Amino acid sequence: MRTLFNGFIAPCDYLVALTLIFFTHPAAAEPDRELVYKLKASVVKVHVMTQTGGHGVGTGVVVAKDMIATNCHVLANSNGISVSKFGESISPVGLVADWAHDTCILKFQYLELAPVKLASAASLHYGDEVFSIGFPGGPPKPQTIAGKVRALYPFDGGTIVRSDAAFIMGSSGSPTFNQAGELVSLSTFKSPGKHAYFYSIPVEWVQALMLEDKTSTPVPDATPFWDLPLVERPFWMQVVQPYQTSDWPELEAIARGWLNQQPKSAEAYFYLASALHGQGQLAAAQQAYQQCVTLQPAHIDAWTGLAILAQQNKQPTLLANAEDHIRQLDTQAYADLQQRLQQAP
């Protein structure tokens, strides 16, 4: 897992309620224990020896016979690679890498670990419950973290998943599963601070790499997309810093550029709405929020924005409609909204 961007800076006055509401989400239900126990048998700790003689740790998951998937940045420029499971250490016999997508597969001989079932990141929906299994902080046994899908970003033939299943160092390459225990993505990078965004790369990229025979080395031949200069990163990465620091004019400019390229992006409309809302342009913000929920009816953050706007603008019908949608999507989110509406200026 890698950390990007600057930290969160809290905005002032009523915008505190506007911004913080999008960073607080209800917790997901814990996944089935028996299912988790079974999946943990296919999750390994990845060890690397750095060029300075240090020791790095990540996570990998068995995706096919003799194949373990992880993030390439875990392995980059290492002098030695191994995985450990059940007290044994095993070294790979080959590496296949897609450095630009930060997707790597370690190949083994006689790896006696069962592969997990593969699904598709594109099969996920907003609000779906997911969970990851990995080694955050490098514990001896894998840990499980549950969360919900907060956003989905089509990108380079796959779908980047943003969830609130938090992770820290050591979690890079952690498998993220749907509630059926099928692999949908790999935990990869996050934004910093208390209200971080957590991103995982799609299993579709892993599946494409499984078909490659070209052998790679731990020396990167490309920069991962999330580590490019800011202006070269995807729009959904560019919006994070101005959104978290309440730089509404900058956020508006990025969101409009995003819409110019992807005029049917619900996420682009959400950030445009947030930027307009933050600048007090309530009528235009309302239109953008409504465009967002038209394209993505399960976008809780957009419905929440509409609810806050409706209260500010004294629109009881709009407020009731937004509250009703949130209640149907998530009862805990609805309860949280009621509390925040009462506290808002």
C-alpha positions in Angstrom: 0.0 0.0 0.0 1.2 3.4 -0.9 0.1 6.9 0.4 -0.5 9.8 -1.9 -1.6 13.5 -1.7 -1.5 16.0 1.1 -3.3 15.6 4.4 -6.9 16.7 5.1 -7.4 20.3 6.2 -10.7 21.0 7.9 -12.8 23.8 6.3 -14.5 26.5 8.3 -18.1 27.5 9.2 -21.0 25.6 7.7 -18.8 23.8 5.2 -17.5 21.6 8.0 -20.9 19.8 7.9 -20.8 19.7 4.2 -17.4 18.2 3.9 -17.2 15.9 6.9 -20.4 14.2 6.1 -18.8 12.6 3.1 -16.0 11.2 5.1 -18.2 9.4 7.7 -19.8 6.1 6.5 -21.6 3.3 8.3 -19.5 0.2 9.1 -20.0 -2.9 7.1 -21.2 -6.2 8.6 -18.6 -8.7 9.4 -18.2 -11.4 6.7 -19.0 -15.1 7.4 -16.3 -16.5 9.8 -16.1 -19.9 8.1 -15.7 -18.3 4.7 -12.9 -16.0 6.0 -11.1 -19.0 7.7 -11.2 -20.8 4.3 -9.9 -17.8 2.4 -7.1 -17.1 4.8 -5.5 -20.4 3.7 -4.9 -18.8 0.3 -3.5 -15.5 1.5 0.3 -15.3 2.0 2.8 -12.8 3.4 5.2 -11.5 0.8 8.8 -10.8 2.0 11.4 -8.9 0.1 15.1 -8.1 0.7 15.8 -4.5 -0.1 18.9 -3.3 -1.8 20.1 -1.8 1.4 19.7 -5.1 3.3 16.3 -4.2 4.8 13.2 -6.3 4.9 9.9 -5.3 3.3 6.5 -6.9 3.7 3.3 -7.1 1.6 0.5 -9.5 1.0 -0.3 -11.9 -1.9 -3.2 -14.2 -2.8 -3.2 -17.5 -4.8 -5.1 -16.9 -8.0 -4.3 -20.0 -9.9 -2.1 -23.2 -9.6 1.4 -22.0 -8.7 0.5 -18.3 -9.1 0.3 -15.6 -6.5 -0.8 -12.0 -7.3 0.4 -9.0 -5.5 1.3 -5.3 -6.1 4.5 -4.7 -8.1 5.5 -1.9 -5.8 6.0 -4.5 -3.1 8.7 -6.2 -5.2 10.3 -3.2 -6.9 14.1 -3.2 -6.9 14.3 -6.0 -4.4 17.3 -8.4 -4.1 15.2 -11.3 -3.0 11.6 -12.4 -2.9 9.8 -15.1 -0.9 6.3 -15.9 0.5 5.5 -17.5 3.8 2.6 -19.7 4.8 2.1 -22.1 7.7 5.6 -21.5 8.9 7.3 -22.3 5.6 9.1 -19.9 3.3 8.9 -20.4 -0.5 10.7 -18.6 -3.3 9.2 -17.9 -6.7 10.7 -19.3 -9.9 9.4 -16.4 -12.0 7.8 -13.0 -12.1 5.3 -11.5 -14.6 4.8 -7.8 -14.2 2.5 -5.0 -15.4 4.3 -2.1 -13.7 2.1 0.6 -15.1 -0.9 -1.0 -13.5 1.1 -2.1 -10.4 0.0 -5.7 -11.0 2.4 -8.6 -10.5 2.2 -12.4 -10.5 4.8 -14.6 -8.8 5.2 -18.0 -10.3 6.1 -21.1 -8.3 6.6 -24.8 -8.6 4.6 -27.2 -6.5 2.8 -24.5 -4.6 0.4 -26.5 -2.4 -2.1 -23.8 -1.8 -5.6 -23.6 -3.2 -6.5 -20.6 -5.4 -9.4 -18.4 -4.6 -12.3 -17.9 -6.9 -12.1 -14.9 -9.2 -15.0 -12.6 -9.9 -15.0 -9.1 -11.4 -14.5 -5.6 -10.1 -17.1 -4.5 -12.7 -19.7 -6.7 -11.0 -19.6 -4.5 -7.8 -22.2 -1.9 -7.0 -22.1 1.2 -4.8 -22.8 0.2 -1.2 -21.8 -3.5 -1.7 -20.1 -5.0 1.3 -16.6 -6.2 0.7 -13.7 -7.4 3.0 -10.0 -7.6 2.6 -7.5 -10.1 4.2 -3.9 -9.1 4.6 -1.0 -8.3 6.9 -1.4 -4.6 7.9 1.6 -3.8 10.0 3.1 -7.2 9.4 1.4 -9.4 12.0 2.1 -13.1 12.1 -1.4 -14.0 11.0 -3.6 -12.4 8.3 -6.2 -9.8 9.5 -9.7 -9.2 8.1 -11.1 -5.7 7.5 -14.7 -5.2 6.3 -16.1 -2.2 4.4 -18.4 -1.0 1.7 -17.9 0.1 -1.9 -17.9 3.9 -1.9 -17.0 4.6 -5.6 -16.2 2.7 -8.8 -14.0 4.3 -11.5 -13.7 2.7 -15.0 -10.1 2.9 -15.9 -7.8 1.2 -18.5 -10.1 -1.8 -19.2 -10.9 -2.4 -15.5 -12.7 -0.8 -12.6 -10.8 0.8 -9.7 -12.6 0.2 -6.4 -12.7 2.8 -3.6 -14.0 1.3 -0.4 -13.8 2.2 3.3 -12.1 -1.1 4.1 -9.1 0.6 5.6 -5.5 -0.7 5.2 -2.0 0.3 6.3 1.6 -0.6 5.4 1.9 -4.3 4.9 -1.5 -4.5 3.2 -0.2 -3.9 -0.3 -1.6 -6.7 -2.5 -4.2 -7.7 0.0 -7.1 -9.5 -1.7 -10.5 -7.8 -1.5 -13.5 -10.1 -1.7 -17.2 -9.8 -2.3 -19.6 -11.3 0.2 -19.5 -14.6 -1.7 -15.7 -14.8 -1.0 -14.8 -14.1 -4.7 -11.7 -12.0 -5.4 -12.6 -8.6 -7.0 -9.5 -6.5 -6.4 -6.2 -6.0 -4.7 -5.6 -3.2 -2.0 -3.0 -0.9 -3.5 -2.8 2.7 -2.4 -4.6 5.3 -0.2 -4.7 9.1 0.4 -3.3 10.2 3.8 -5.0 11.4 7.0 -7.9 10.4 9.2 -10.4 10.5 6.3 -8.4 8.5 3.8 -9.6 7.1 0.5 -8.7 3.5 0.0 -8.2 2.2 -3.6 -7.8 -1.3 -5.0 -6.9 -2.4 -8.5 -9.3 -4.7 -10.4 -8.9 -8.5 -10.7 -9.4 -8.1 -14.4 -5.8 -6.8 -14.6 -4.6 -9.9 -12.7 -6.5 -12.2 -15.1 -5.0 -10.5 -18.1 -1.5 -10.9 -16.6 -2.1 -14.6 -15.9 -2.2 -15.1 -19.7 1.3 -13.5 -20.2 4.4 -15.7 -20.5 7.0 -12.9 -20.6 9.3 -13.1 -17.7 10.0 -9.9 -15.8 12.6 -8.7 -13.2 12.0 -6.7 -10.0 13.3 -3.6 -11.8 10.4 -1.4 -12.9 10.0 -0.6 -16.6 7.2 1.9 -16.0 5.8 4.2 -13.4 2.5 3.1 -11.8 -0.5 5.2 -12.8 -1.0 6.5 -9.3 2.6 7.8 -9.0 2.6 9.8 -12.2 2.8 13.7 -12.0 -0.5 14.9 -10.6 -1.8 16.3 -13.9 -1.2 12.9 -15.6 -3.2 11.0 -13.0 -6.8 10.1 -13.5 -9.3 12.8 -12.7 -10.7 10.7 -9.8 -7.3 11.1 -8.2 -6.8 14.8 -9.0 -10.0 15.8 -7.2 -9.0 14.4 -3.8 -6.7 17.1 -2.5 -8.8 20.1 -3.5 -11.9 18.3 -2.1 -10.3 17.5 1.2 -8.8 21.0 1.5 -12.0 22.7 0.4 -10.3 24.4 -2.6 -13.7 24.7 -4.4 -12.5 26.7 -7.4 -9.8 24.2 -8.2 -12.2 21.3 -7.6 -14.7 22.8 -10.0 -12.0 23.2 -12.7 -11.0 19.6 -12.4 -14.5 18.3 -12.3 -15.5 20.3 -15.4 -12.4 18.9 -17.2 -13.5 15.4 -16.1 -17.0 16.0 -17.5 -15.6 17.2 -20.8 -13.9 13.8 -21.2 -16.5 11.7 -19.5 -19.9 13.5 -19.8 -21.8 10.6 -18.2 -19.6 10.2 -15.1 -21.6 10.3 -11.9 -18.5 10.9 -9.9 -17.5 13.9 -11.9 -21.0 15.4 -11.3 -20.7 14.7 -7.6 -17.4 16.6 -7.3 -18.8 19.4 -9.5 -21.8 19.6 -7.2 -19.6 19.7 -4.1 -17.5 22.5 -5.6 -20.5 24.6 -6.5 -22.2 23.8 -3.1 -19.0 24.9 -1.3 -19.1 28.2 -3.3 -22.7 28.9 -2.4 -24.0 28.3 -5.9 -26.9 26.2 -4.6 -29.1 26.1 -7.7 -26.3 24.9 -9.9 -25.1 22.5 -7.2 -28.6 21.0 -6.9 -28.6 20.3 -10.7 -25.2 18.6 -10.5 -26.2 16.5 -7.5 -29.4 15.4 -9.3 -27.4 14.5 -12.4 -25.2 12.4 -10.2 -28.0 10.4 -8.6 -29.7 10.1 -12.0 -26.6 8.4 -13.3 -25.9 6.5 -10.1 -29.0 6.2 -7.9 -27.1 4.5 -5.1 -24.7 7.4 -4.6 -25.3 8.1 -0.9 -22.8 11.0 -0.8 -24.7 12.8 -3.5 -28.1 12.2 -1.8 -26.5 13.5 1.4 -25.3 16.6 -0.4 -28.9 17.2 -1.6 -30.3 16.7 1.9 -27.9 19.3 3.3 -28.6 21.7 0.4 -32.3 21.3 0.8 -32.1 22.1 4.5 -30.0 25.2 3.8 -32.3 26.3 0.9 -35.5 25.5 2.9 -36.8 22.9 0.3 -38.8 20.4 2.4 -39.9 18.3 -0.5 -36.3 17.9 -1.8 -35.1 17.1 1.7 -37.8 14.4 2.2 -36.9 12.8 -1.1 -33.2 12.7 -0.3 -33.8 11.4 3.1 -36.1 8.6 1.8 -33.5 7.5 -0.7 -30.8 7.4 2.0 -33.1 5.4 4.3 -33.7 2.8 1.6 -29.9 2.6 0.8 -28.6 2.4 4.3 -30.5 2.8 7.6 -27.3 3.6 9.5 -26.4 6.3 7.0 -29.9 7.7 7.4 -29.6 7.8 11.2 -26.2 9.6 10.9 -27.7 12.1 8.5 -30.5 13.0 10.9 -27.9 13.7 13.6 -25.9 15.9 11.3 -28.8 17.8 10.0 -29.7 18.7 13.6 -26.2 19.8 14.2 -25.7 21.8 11.0 -26.0 25.6 11.3 
